Amino acid sequence: MVRWSRISSILLAAVVLAGIALPGTAAARYTVEPVTEEYTGEWHDFEENTFWDLSP
């Protein structure tokens, strides 16, 4: 009985520590920049694919 109590207390401590540590990394911010400076920001028209255009 003592063994299960020890395992559950270790498991509880691990869950609490993970809950404290993970939100800090989840709230980290990052920025995204274009690869080249020649980015024009233009929109390109793509060809529309319908269901009937797909191969069986």
C-alpha distance matrix in Angstrom:
0.0 3.8 5.4 5.5 6.5 8.9 10.2 11.0 12.6 14.6 15.6 16.7 18.7 20.3 21.4 22.9 24.7 26.1 27.2 29.1 30.6 31.8 34.1 36.1 37.0 37.6 40.2 42.2 45.8 48.2 51.9 53.7 57.2 59.7 60.0 63.8 66.0 68.2 65.9 68.3 65.8 67.9 66.5 67.2 67.9 65.8 66.9 65.2 63.6 63.5 61.6 64.9 65.2 62.0 62.3 60.8
3.8 0.0 3.8 5.6 5.1 6.2 8.7 10.0 10.6 12.4 14.3 15.3 16.6 18.5 20.1 21.2 22.6 24.4 25.8 27.2 28.7 30.2 32.6 34.3 35.3 36.2 38.7 40.5 44.2 46.7 50.4 52.3 55.8 58.4 58.7 62.4 64.6 66.9 64.8 67.3 64.9 67.1 66.0 66.8 67.7 65.7 67.0 65.5 64.0 64.1 62.4 65.7 65.9 62.7 63.1 61.8
5.4 3.8 0.0 3.8 5.4 5.2 6.2 8.6 10.0 10.7 12.3 14.2 15.5 16.6 18.5 20.1 21.2 22.6 24.4 26.0 27.1 28.4 31.1 32.8 33.4 34.3 37.0 38.7 42.3 44.6 48.3 50.0 53.4 55.9 56.1 59.8 62.1 64.4 62.3 64.8 62.6 64.7 63.5 64.3 65.1 63.1 64.3 62.8 61.3 61.5 59.8 63.0 63.1 59.8 60.0 58.8
5.5 5.6 3.8 0.0 3.8 5.4 5.0 6.0 8.5 9.9 10.4 12.0 14.1 15.2 16.3 18.2 19.9 20.9 22.3 24.3 25.6 26.6 29.0 31.1 31.7 32.3 35.1 37.0 40.6 42.9 46.5 48.2 51.7 54.2 54.5 58.3 60.5 62.7 60.5 62.8 60.4 62.5 61.2 61.9 62.6 60.6 61.7 60.1 58.6 58.6 56.9 60.2 60.4 57.2 57.5 56.2
6.5 5.1 5.4 3.8 0.0 3.8 5.5 5.2 6.1 8.6 9.8 10.5 12.3 14.2 15.4 16.5 18.3 19.9 21.0 22.6 24.3 25.7 27.9 29.8 30.9 31.6 34.0 36.0 39.7 42.2 45.9 47.9 51.4 54.1 54.6 58.3 60.4 62.7 60.4 62.8 60.3 62.5 61.3 62.3 63.2 61.3 62.6 61.1 59.7 59.8 58.3 61.6 61.8 58.8 59.3 58.2
8.9 6.2 5.2 5.4 3.8 0.0 3.8 5.5 5.2 6.2 8.5 9.8 10.6 12.3 14.3 15.4 16.5 18.3 20.0 21.3 22.5 24.2 26.7 28.3 29.1 30.2 32.7 34.4 38.1 40.5 44.3 46.3 49.7 52.4 52.7 56.4 58.5 60.9 58.8 61.3 59.1 61.4 60.4 61.4 62.4 60.6 62.0 60.7 59.4 59.7 58.3 61.7 61.6 58.5 59.0 58.1
10.2 8.7 6.2 5.0 5.5 3.8 0.0 3.8 5.5 5.2 6.1 8.6 9.9 10.6 12.3 14.3 15.4 16.4 18.3 20.1 21.0 22.2 24.9 26.7 27.2 28.1 30.8 32.5 36.1 38.4 42.1 43.9 47.3 49.8 50.1 53.8 56.0 58.3 56.2 58.7 56.4 58.6 57.5 58.3 59.3 57.3 58.7 57.3 55.9 56.2 54.8 58.1 58.0 54.9 55.3 54.3
11.0 10.0 8.6 6.0 5.2 5.5 3.8 0.0 3.8 5.4 5.0 6.0 8.6 9.8 10.5 12.2 14.2 15.2 16.3 18.4 19.9 20.9 23.1 25.3 26.1 26.6 29.2 31.2 34.9 37.3 41.0 42.9 46.4 49.0 49.6 53.3 55.4 57.6 55.3 57.6 55.2 57.4 56.1 57.1 58.0 56.1 57.5 56.0 54.7 54.9 53.5 56.9 57.0 54.0 54.6 53.6
12.6 10.6 10.0 8.5 6.1 5.2 5.5 3.8 0.0 3.8 5.4 5.0 6.2 8.6 9.9 10.6 12.3 14.2 15.3 16.6 18.3 19.9 22.1 23.9 25.1 25.9 28.2 30.2 33.9 36.5 40.2 42.4 45.9 48.7 49.3 53.0 54.9 57.3 55.1 57.5 55.1 57.5 56.5 57.6 58.7 57.1 58.7 57.3 56.2 56.6 55.4 58.9 58.8 55.9 56.7 55.9
14.6 12.4 10.7 9.9 8.6 6.2 5.2 5.4 3.8 0.0 3.8 5.4 5.1 6.2 8.7 9.9 10.6 12.2 14.2 15.4 16.4 18.1 20.7 22.2 23.0 24.2 26.7 28.2 32.0 34.4 38.1 40.2 43.6 46.3 46.7 50.3 52.4 54.9 52.8 55.3 53.1 55.5 54.6 55.7 56.9 55.2 56.9 55.7 54.6 55.1 54.0 57.4 57.2 54.2 54.9 54.3
15.6 14.3 12.3 10.4 9.8 8.5 6.1 5.0 5.4 3.8 0.0 3.8 5.4 5.1 6.2 8.7 9.9 10.5 12.2 14.3 15.3 16.3 18.8 20.8 21.4 22.1 24.8 26.6 30.2 32.6 36.3 38.2 41.6 44.3 44.8 48.4 50.5 52.9 50.6 53.0 50.7 53.0 51.9 52.9 53.9 52.1 53.7 52.4 51.2 51.7 50.5 53.9 53.8 50.8 51.6 50.8
16.7 15.3 14.2 12.0 10.5 9.8 8.6 6.0 5.0 5.4 3.8 0.0 3.8 5.4 5.2 6.2 8.6 9.9 10.6 12.4 14.3 15.5 17.4 19.5 20.7 21.2 23.6 25.7 29.4 32.0 35.8 37.9 41.4 44.2 45.0 48.7 50.5 52.9 50.6 52.8 50.4 52.7 51.6 52.9 54.0 52.4 54.0 52.7 51.7 52.1 51.1 54.6 54.6 51.7 52.8 52.1
18.7 16.6 15.5 14.1 12.3 10.6 9.9 8.6 6.2 5.1 5.4 3.8 0.0 3.8 5.5 5.1 6.1 8.5 9.8 10.7 12.2 14.2 16.4 17.8 19.1 20.3 22.4 24.2 28.0 30.6 34.4 36.7 40.2 43.1 43.8 47.4 49.2 51.7 49.6 52.0 49.7 52.3 51.5 52.8 54.2 52.7 54.6 53.5 52.7 53.3 52.5 56.0 55.7 53.0 54.0 53.6
20.3 18.5 16.6 15.2 14.2 12.3 10.6 9.8 8.6 6.2 5.1 5.4 3.8 0.0 3.8 5.5 5.2 6.1 8.5 9.9 10.5 11.9 14.7 16.2 16.8 18.0 20.6 22.1 25.8 28.2 32.0 34.0 37.5 40.3 40.8 44.4 46.4 48.9 46.7 49.2 47.0 49.5 48.7 49.9 51.2 49.7 51.5 50.4 49.6 50.3 49.5 53.0 52.6 49.8 50.7 50.4
21.4 20.1 18.5 16.3 15.4 14.3 12.3 10.5 9.9 8.7 6.2 5.2 5.5 3.8 0.0 3.8 5.5 5.1 6.0 8.6 9.9 10.5 12.7 15.0 15.8 16.2 18.7 20.8 24.4 27.0 30.7 32.7 36.3 39.1 39.9 43.5 45.4 47.7 45.4 47.6 45.2 47.6 46.6 47.9 49.0 47.5 49.3 48.1 47.3 47.9 47.0 50.6 50.3 47.6 48.8 48.4
22.9 21.2 20.1 18.2 16.5 15.4 14.3 12.2 10.6 9.9 8.7 6.2 5.1 5.5 3.8 0.0 3.8 5.5 5.0 6.3 8.7 10.2 11.7 13.6 15.3 16.0 17.8 20.0 23.7 26.6 30.3 32.8 36.3 39.3 40.4 43.9 45.5 48.0 45.7 47.9 45.5 48.0 47.2 48.7 50.1 48.8 50.8 49.6 49.1 49.8 49.2 52.8 52.5 49.9 51.3 51.1
24.7 22.6 21.2 19.9 18.3 16.5 15.4 14.2 12.3 10.6 9.9 8.6 6.1 5.2 5.5 3.8 0.0 3.8 5.4 5.1 6.2 8.6 10.8 11.8 13.2 14.7 16.6 18.2 22.0 24.7 28.5 31.0 34.4 37.4 38.2 41.7 43.4 46.0 43.9 46.4 44.2 46.9 46.3 47.8 49.4 48.2 50.3 49.4 49.0 49.9 49.5 53.0 52.5 49.9 51.2 51.2
26.1 24.4 22.6 20.9 19.9 18.3 16.4 15.2 14.2 12.2 10.5 9.9 8.5 6.1 5.1 5.5 3.8 0.0 3.8 5.4 5.1 5.9 8.8 10.4 10.9 12.0 14.5 16.1 19.8 22.3 26.1 28.3 31.8 34.6 35.4 39.0 40.8 43.3 41.1 43.5 41.3 43.8 43.1 44.5 46.0 44.7 46.7 45.8 45.3 46.2 45.7 49.3 48.7 46.1 47.4 47.4
27.2 25.8 24.4 22.3 21.0 20.0 18.3 16.3 15.3 14.2 12.2 10.6 9.8 8.5 6.0 5.0 5.4 3.8 0.0 3.8 5.6 5.7 6.9 9.4 10.8 11.0 13.0 15.4 19.0 21.9 25.6 27.9 31.5 34.5 35.7 39.2 40.7 43.1 40.8 42.9 40.5 43.0 42.2 43.8 45.2 44.0 46.1 45.1 44.7 45.5 45.1 48.7 48.3 45.9 47.5 47.5
29.1 27.2 26.0 24.3 22.6 21.3 20.1 18.4 16.6 15.4 14.3 12.4 10.7 9.9 8.6 6.3 5.1 5.4 3.8 0.0 3.8 5.9 6.5 7.6 9.9 11.1 12.2 14.3 18.0 21.1 24.8 27.5 31.0 34.2 35.4 38.8 40.1 42.8 40.6 42.8 40.5 43.3 42.8 44.6 46.3 45.4 47.7 46.8 46.7 47.7 47.5 51.2 50.6 48.3 50.0 50.2
30.6 28.7 27.1 25.6 24.3 22.5 21.0 19.9 18.3 16.4 15.3 14.3 12.2 10.5 9.9 8.7 6.2 5.1 5.6 3.8 0.0 3.8 5.9 5.9 7.2 9.2 10.9 12.1 15.9 18.6 22.4 25.0 28.4 31.5 32.5 35.9 37.4 40.1 38.1 40.5 38.4 41.3 40.9 42.6 44.4 43.5 45.9 45.2 45.1 46.3 46.3 49.8 49.0 46.7 48.2 48.6
31.8 30.2 28.4 26.6 25.7 24.2 22.2 20.9 19.9 18.1 16.3 15.5 14.2 11.9 10.5 10.2 8.6 5.9 5.7 5.9 3.8 0.0 3.8 5.4 5.4 6.2 8.8 10.4 14.0 16.6 20.3 22.6 26.2 29.1 30.2 33.7 35.3 37.8 35.5 37.9 35.6 38.3 37.7 39.3 41.0 39.9 42.3 41.5 41.3 42.5 42.5 46.0 45.3 43.0 44.5 45.0
34.1 32.6 31.1 29.0 27.9 26.7 24.9 23.1 22.1 20.7 18.8 17.4 16.4 14.7 12.7 11.7 10.8 8.8 6.9 6.5 5.9 3.8 0.0 3.8 5.4 4.9 6.2 8.8 12.2 15.4 19.0 21.6 25.2 28.3 29.8 33.2 34.4 36.9 34.5 36.6 34.2 36.9 36.4 38.2 39.9 39.2 41.6 40.8 40.9 42.1 42.2 45.8 45.1 43.1 45.0 45.5
36.1 34.3 32.8 31.1 29.8 28.3 26.7 25.3 23.9 22.2 20.8 19.5 17.8 16.2 15.0 13.6 11.8 10.4 9.4 7.6 5.9 5.4 3.8 0.0 3.8 5.5 5.5 6.8 10.5 13.6 17.3 20.3 23.6 27.0 28.4 31.6 32.7 35.5 33.3 35.6 33.5 36.5 36.3 38.3 40.3 39.8 42.4 42.0 42.3 43.7 44.1 47.6 46.7 44.7 46.6 47.4
37.0 35.3 33.4 31.7 30.9 29.1 27.2 26.1 25.1 23.0 21.4 20.7 19.1 16.8 15.8 15.3 13.2 10.9 10.8 9.9 7.2 5.4 5.4 3.8 0.0 3.8 5.4 5.4 9.1 11.5 15.3 17.8 21.2 24.4 25.5 28.8 30.3 32.9 30.9 33.3 31.3 34.2 34.1 35.8 37.9 37.1 39.7 39.4 39.6 41.2 41.5 45.0 43.9 41.9 43.6 44.5
37.6 36.2 34.3 32.3 31.6 30.2 28.1 26.6 25.9 24.2 22.1 21.2 20.3 18.0 16.2 16.0 14.7 12.0 11.0 11.1 9.2 6.2 4.9 5.5 3.8 0.0 3.8 5.5 8.5 11.1 14.7 16.9 20.6 23.6 25.1 28.5 29.9 32.2 29.8 31.9 29.6 32.3 31.8 33.6 35.4 34.6 37.2 36.6 36.8 38.2 38.6 42.1 41.2 39.2 41.2 42.0
40.2 38.7 37.0 35.1 34.0 32.7 30.8 29.2 28.2 26.7 24.8 23.6 22.4 20.6 18.7 17.8 16.6 14.5 13.0 12.2 10.9 8.8 6.2 5.5 5.4 3.8 0.0 3.8 6.4 9.8 13.2 16.0 19.6 22.9 24.7 27.9 28.8 31.3 28.9 30.9 28.5 31.4 31.2 33.4 35.4 35.0 37.8 37.3 37.9 39.4 40.0 43.6 42.6 41.0 43.1 44.1
42.2 40.5 38.7 37.0 36.0 34.4 32.5 31.2 30.2 28.2 26.6 25.7 24.2 22.1 20.8 20.0 18.2 16.1 15.4 14.3 12.1 10.4 8.8 6.8 5.4 5.5 3.8 0.0 3.8 6.9 10.5 13.5 16.9 20.3 21.9 25.0 26.0 28.7 26.6 28.9 26.9 30.0 30.1 32.3 34.5 34.2 37.2 37.1 37.8 39.6 40.4 43.8 42.5 40.9 43.0 44.2
45.8 44.2 42.3 40.6 39.7 38.1 36.1 34.9 33.9 32.0 30.2 29.4 28.0 25.8 24.4 23.7 22.0 19.8 19.0 18.0 15.9 14.0 12.2 10.5 9.1 8.5 6.4 3.8 0.0 3.8 7.0 10.2 13.5 17.1 19.0 21.9 22.6 25.3 23.1 25.3 23.3 26.5 26.9 29.2 31.7 31.6 34.8 34.9 35.9 37.9 39.0 42.4 40.9 39.6 41.8 43.4
48.2 46.7 44.6 42.9 42.2 40.5 38.4 37.3 36.5 34.4 32.6 32.0 30.6 28.2 27.0 26.6 24.7 22.3 21.9 21.1 18.6 16.6 15.4 13.6 11.5 11.1 9.8 6.9 3.8 0.0 3.8 6.8 10.0 13.5 15.3 18.2 19.1 21.9 19.8 22.3 20.6 23.8 24.4 26.6 29.3 29.3 32.5 32.9 34.0 36.3 37.6 40.8 39.1 37.8 40.0 41.8
51.9 50.4 48.3 46.5 45.9 44.3 42.1 41.0 40.2 38.1 36.3 35.8 34.4 32.0 30.7 30.3 28.5 26.1 25.6 24.8 22.4 20.3 19.0 17.3 15.3 14.7 13.2 10.5 7.0 3.8 0.0 3.8 6.6 10.2 12.4 15.1 15.6 18.3 16.3 18.6 17.1 20.5 21.5 23.8 26.7 27.1 30.4 31.2 32.6 35.1 36.8 39.8 37.9 36.9 39.3 41.4
53.7 52.3 50.0 48.2 47.9 46.3 43.9 42.9 42.4 40.2 38.2 37.9 36.7 34.0 32.7 32.8 31.0 28.3 27.9 27.5 25.0 22.6 21.6 20.3 17.8 16.9 16.0 13.5 10.2 6.8 3.8 0.0 3.8 6.9 9.3 12.0 13.1 15.3 13.1 15.6 14.1 17.4 18.3 20.4 23.4 23.7 27.1 28.1 29.5 32.2 34.0 36.9 34.8 33.9 36.3 38.5
57.2 55.8 53.4 51.7 51.4 49.7 47.3 46.4 45.9 43.6 41.6 41.4 40.2 37.5 36.3 36.3 34.4 31.8 31.5 31.0 28.4 26.2 25.2 23.6 21.2 20.6 19.6 16.9 13.5 10.0 6.6 3.8 0.0 3.8 6.4 8.6 9.3 11.8 10.0 12.9 12.2 15.7 17.3 19.3 22.7 23.3 26.8 28.3 30.0 33.0 35.1 37.7 35.3 34.7 37.0 39.5
59.7 58.4 55.9 54.2 54.1 52.4 49.8 49.0 48.7 46.3 44.3 44.2 43.1 40.3 39.1 39.3 37.4 34.6 34.5 34.2 31.5 29.1 28.3 27.0 24.4 23.6 22.9 20.3 17.1 13.5 10.2 6.9 3.8 0.0 3.8 5.5 6.9 8.7 6.8 10.1 9.9 13.1 14.9 16.6 20.0 20.7 24.2 26.1 27.9 31.1 33.3 35.7 33.1 32.6 34.9 37.7
60.0 58.7 56.1 54.5 54.6 52.7 50.1 49.6 49.3 46.7 44.8 45.0 43.8 40.8 39.9 40.4 38.2 35.4 35.7 35.4 32.5 30.2 29.8 28.4 25.5 25.1 24.7 21.9 19.0 15.3 12.4 9.3 6.4 3.8 0.0 3.8 6.9 8.7 8.1 11.8 12.5 15.2 16.9 18.0 21.4 21.7 25.0 27.1 28.6 32.0 34.1 36.2 33.4 32.8 34.7 37.5
63.8 62.4 59.8 58.3 58.3 56.4 53.8 53.3 53.0 50.3 48.4 48.7 47.4 44.4 43.5 43.9 41.7 39.0 39.2 38.8 35.9 33.7 33.2 31.6 28.8 28.5 27.9 25.0 21.9 18.2 15.1 12.0 8.6 5.5 3.8 0.0 3.8 5.3 6.2 9.9 11.6 14.2 16.7 17.7 21.3 22.1 25.4 27.9 29.8 33.3 35.7 37.6 34.6 34.3 36.3 39.3
66.0 64.6 62.1 60.5 60.4 58.5 56.0 55.4 54.9 52.4 50.5 50.5 49.2 46.4 45.4 45.5 43.4 40.8 40.7 40.1 37.4 35.3 34.4 32.7 30.3 29.9 28.8 26.0 22.6 19.1 15.6 13.1 9.3 6.9 6.9 3.8 0.0 3.8 5.5 8.6 10.8 13.7 16.7 18.3 22.0 23.4 26.9 29.4 31.6 35.0 37.7 39.6 36.7 36.7 38.9 42.0
68.2 66.9 64.4 62.7 62.7 60.9 58.3 57.6 57.3 54.9 52.9 52.9 51.7 48.9 47.7 48.0 46.0 43.3 43.1 42.8 40.1 37.8 36.9 35.5 32.9 32.2 31.3 28.7 25.3 21.9 18.3 15.3 11.8 8.7 8.7 5.3 3.8 0.0 3.8 6.1 9.2 11.2 14.4 15.6 19.3 20.9 24.3 27.0 29.4 32.9 35.8 37.4 34.4 34.7 37.0 40.3
65.9 64.8 62.3 60.5 60.4 58.8 56.2 55.3 55.1 52.8 50.6 50.6 49.6 46.7 45.4 45.7 43.9 41.1 40.8 40.6 38.1 35.5 34.5 33.3 30.9 29.8 28.9 26.6 23.1 19.8 16.3 13.1 10.0 6.8 8.1 6.2 5.5 3.8 0.0 3.8 5.8 8.3 11.2 12.8 16.6 18.2 21.8 24.2 26.7 30.0 32.9 34.7 31.9 32.2 34.7 37.9
68.3 67.3 64.8 62.8 62.8 61.3 58.7 57.6 57.5 55.3 53.0 52.8 52.0 49.2 47.6 47.9 46.4 43.5 42.9 42.8 40.5 37.9 36.6 35.6 33.3 31.9 30.9 28.9 25.3 22.3 18.6 15.6 12.9 10.1 11.8 9.9 8.6 6.1 3.8 0.0 3.8 5.5 9.0 11.1 14.8 17.0 20.6 23.1 25.9 29.2 32.3 34.0 31.3 32.1 34.7 38.0
65.8 64.9 62.6 60.4 60.3 59.1 56.4 55.2 55.1 53.1 50.7 50.4 49.7 47.0 45.2 45.5 44.2 41.3 40.5 40.5 38.4 35.6 34.2 33.5 31.3 29.6 28.5 26.9 23.3 20.6 17.1 14.1 12.2 9.9 12.5 11.6 10.8 9.2 5.8 3.8 0.0 3.8 6.6 9.5 13.1 15.3 19.0 21.0 23.9 26.9 29.9 31.9 29.5 30.2 33.1 36.2
67.9 67.1 64.7 62.5 62.5 61.4 58.6 57.4 57.5 55.5 53.0 52.7 52.3 49.5 47.6 48.0 46.9 43.8 43.0 43.3 41.3 38.3 36.9 36.5 34.2 32.3 31.4 30.0 26.5 23.8 20.5 17.4 15.7 13.1 15.2 14.2 13.7 11.2 8.3 5.5 3.8 0.0 3.8 6.4 9.9 12.6 16.2 18.3 21.5 24.5 27.8 29.5 27.1 28.1 31.1 34.4
66.5 66.0 63.5 61.2 61.3 60.4 57.5 56.1 56.5 54.6 51.9 51.6 51.5 48.7 46.6 47.2 46.3 43.1 42.2 42.8 40.9 37.7 36.4 36.3 34.1 31.8 31.2 30.1 26.9 24.4 21.5 18.3 17.3 14.9 16.9 16.7 16.7 14.4 11.2 9.0 6.6 3.8 0.0 3.8 6.7 9.3 13.0 14.8 18.0 20.9 24.2 26.0 23.7 24.9 28.0 31.1
67.2 66.8 64.3 61.9 62.3 61.4 58.3 57.1 57.6 55.7 52.9 52.9 52.8 49.9 47.9 48.7 47.8 44.5 43.8 44.6 42.6 39.3 38.2 38.3 35.8 33.6 33.4 32.3 29.2 26.6 23.8 20.4 19.3 16.6 18.0 17.7 18.3 15.6 12.8 11.1 9.5 6.4 3.8 0.0 3.8 6.2 9.7 12.2 15.3 18.5 21.8 23.3 20.7 22.0 25.0 28.3
67.9 67.7 65.1 62.6 63.2 62.4 59.3 58.0 58.7 56.9 53.9 54.0 54.2 51.2 49.0 50.1 49.4 46.0 45.2 46.3 44.4 41.0 39.9 40.3 37.9 35.4 35.4 34.5 31.7 29.3 26.7 23.4 22.7 20.0 21.4 21.3 22.0 19.3 16.6 14.8 13.1 9.9 6.7 3.8 0.0 3.8 6.7 8.9 12.4 15.4 18.9 20.1 17.8 19.5 22.6 25.9
65.8 65.7 63.1 60.6 61.3 60.6 57.3 56.1 57.1 55.2 52.1 52.4 52.7 49.7 47.5 48.8 48.2 44.7 44.0 45.4 43.5 39.9 39.2 39.8 37.1 34.6 35.0 34.2 31.6 29.3 27.1 23.7 23.3 20.7 21.7 22.1 23.4 20.9 18.2 17.0 15.3 12.6 9.3 6.2 3.8 0.0 3.8 6.3 9.2 12.5 15.8 17.1 14.5 15.9 19.0 22.3
66.9 67.0 64.3 61.7 62.6 62.0 58.7 57.5 58.7 56.9 53.7 54.0 54.6 51.5 49.3 50.8 50.3 46.7 46.1 47.7 45.9 42.3 41.6 42.4 39.7 37.2 37.8 37.2 34.8 32.5 30.4 27.1 26.8 24.2 25.0 25.4 26.9 24.3 21.8 20.6 19.0 16.2 13.0 9.7 6.7 3.8 0.0 3.8 6.4 9.7 13.2 13.9 11.2 13.1 16.2 19.5
65.2 65.5 62.8 60.1 61.1 60.7 57.3 56.0 57.3 55.7 52.4 52.7 53.5 50.4 48.1 49.6 49.4 45.8 45.1 46.8 45.2 41.5 40.8 42.0 39.4 36.6 37.3 37.1 34.9 32.9 31.2 28.1 28.3 26.1 27.1 27.9 29.4 27.0 24.2 23.1 21.0 18.3 14.8 12.2 8.9 6.3 3.8 0.0 3.8 6.4 10.0 11.2 9.3 11.3 14.8 17.8
63.6 64.0 61.3 58.6 59.7 59.4 55.9 54.7 56.2 54.6 51.2 51.7 52.7 49.6 47.3 49.1 49.0 45.3 44.7 46.7 45.1 41.3 40.9 42.3 39.6 36.8 37.9 37.8 35.9 34.0 32.6 29.5 30.0 27.9 28.6 29.8 31.6 29.4 26.7 25.9 23.9 21.5 18.0 15.3 12.4 9.2 6.4 3.8 0.0 3.8 6.8 8.1 6.0 7.5 11.1 14.0
63.5 64.1 61.5 58.6 59.8 59.7 56.2 54.9 56.6 55.1 51.7 52.1 53.3 50.3 47.9 49.8 49.9 46.2 45.5 47.7 46.3 42.5 42.1 43.7 41.2 38.2 39.4 39.6 37.9 36.3 35.1 32.2 33.0 31.1 32.0 33.3 35.0 32.9 30.0 29.2 26.9 24.5 20.9 18.5 15.4 12.5 9.7 6.4 3.8 0.0 3.8 5.4 5.4 7.1 10.8 12.9
61.6 62.4 59.8 56.9 58.3 58.3 54.8 53.5 55.4 54.0 50.5 51.1 52.5 49.5 47.0 49.2 49.5 45.7 45.1 47.5 46.3 42.5 42.2 44.1 41.5 38.6 40.0 40.4 39.0 37.6 36.8 34.0 35.1 33.3 34.1 35.7 37.7 35.8 32.9 32.3 29.9 27.8 24.2 21.8 18.9 15.8 13.2 10.0 6.8 3.8 0.0 3.8 5.5 5.7 8.9 10.0
64.9 65.7 63.0 60.2 61.6 61.7 58.1 56.9 58.9 57.4 53.9 54.6 56.0 53.0 50.6 52.8 53.0 49.3 48.7 51.2 49.8 46.0 45.8 47.6 45.0 42.1 43.6 43.8 42.4 40.8 39.8 36.9 37.7 35.7 36.2 37.6 39.6 37.4 34.7 34.0 31.9 29.5 26.0 23.3 20.1 17.1 13.9 11.2 8.1 5.4 3.8 0.0 3.8 5.5 7.9 9.2
65.2 65.9 63.1 60.4 61.8 61.6 58.0 57.0 58.8 57.2 53.8 54.6 55.7 52.6 50.3 52.5 52.5 48.7 48.3 50.6 49.0 45.3 45.1 46.7 43.9 41.2 42.6 42.5 40.9 39.1 37.9 34.8 35.3 33.1 33.4 34.6 36.7 34.4 31.9 31.3 29.5 27.1 23.7 20.7 17.8 14.5 11.2 9.3 6.0 5.4 5.5 3.8 0.0 3.8 6.6 9.4
62.0 62.7 59.8 57.2 58.8 58.5 54.9 54.0 55.9 54.2 50.8 51.7 53.0 49.8 47.6 49.9 49.9 46.1 45.9 48.3 46.7 43.0 43.1 44.7 41.9 39.2 41.0 40.9 39.6 37.8 36.9 33.9 34.7 32.6 32.8 34.3 36.7 34.7 32.2 32.1 30.2 28.1 24.9 22.0 19.5 15.9 13.1 11.3 7.5 7.1 5.7 5.5 3.8 0.0 3.8 6.5
62.3 63.1 60.0 57.5 59.3 59.0 55.3 54.6 56.7 54.9 51.6 52.8 54.0 50.7 48.8 51.3 51.2 47.4 47.5 50.0 48.2 44.5 45.0 46.6 43.6 41.2 43.1 43.0 41.8 40.0 39.3 36.3 37.0 34.9 34.7 36.3 38.9 37.0 34.7 34.7 33.1 31.1 28.0 25.0 22.6 19.0 16.2 14.8 11.1 10.8 8.9 7.9 6.6 3.8 0.0 3.8
60.8 61.8 58.8 56.2 58.2 58.1 54.3 53.6 55.9 54.3 50.8 52.1 53.6 50.4 48.4 51.1 51.2 47.4 47.5 50.2 48.6 45.0 45.5 47.4 44.5 42.0 44.1 44.2 43.4 41.8 41.4 38.5 39.5 37.7 37.5 39.3 42.0 40.3 37.9 38.0 36.2 34.4 31.1 28.3 25.9 22.3 19.5 17.8 14.0 12.9 10.0 9.2 9.4 6.5 3.8 0.0
